[in-house]
């Protein structure tokens, strides 16, 4: 078995405001003691915002998240907060459903009345639950950063000159099992003769140079693939409107 727990984030001035901290955060563990935060410590489930009469957004948050198991589904339950981060209504709850902690249902509402005796109250709410170990690979692949695990090169190559050597690429293997070919900078100063027309040389992966930031003034960016093309969506804070821009 493995373990998963839920919690809210810690508010950090100018870094992690209430609107982000007051959300459902997750962490997993193989032993129930050493936990690893998912999504780089950021929230994963957020309360659905409300729309004011003037067509602007009123933020919502949650507090006291908990877990329960009902049949084949896991429920994430929390108390909803208004935009001033006060409890919306005593006994009112929001919840999400999942079977794998990768895909979640839309937020639902529930009012837990005092003395209510039904299936909702039979299972206790807890901050940590045991989950099958088989769920961990999918959870980690979805919510942990992609990272390189190893670099693969052929043990020997037959080339006539440095120009041909520069065509030899390294295979980078990533944590999700994917691979990518990388150009290598072969350092001539490390060339050592091994005898019998054999040489050894050292090289480094050539980094891909990208500027930072990639774009300025675009909030809440989303990238997805559809119908053979990649789409970039974001709100444009460079102009005075709240439109969504698609590239």
Secondary structure, DSSP 8 states (H G I E B T S, - for coil): -EEEEEE----BTTTB-HHHHSSBEEEEESSSSS-EESGGG--SB----EE-TTS-EE--EEEEEEEEEETTEEEEEEEEE-TTS-BSSTTEEEEEEESSSSSB---EEEE--TT--SHHHHS--BSEEEE-GGGHHHHHHHHS---EEEEE--S----SSHHHHTT--EEEEETTS-EEEE-EEEEEEEEEEEETTEEEEEEEE------SSSSSSEEEEEEEEETTEEEEEEEETTSSS--EEE-
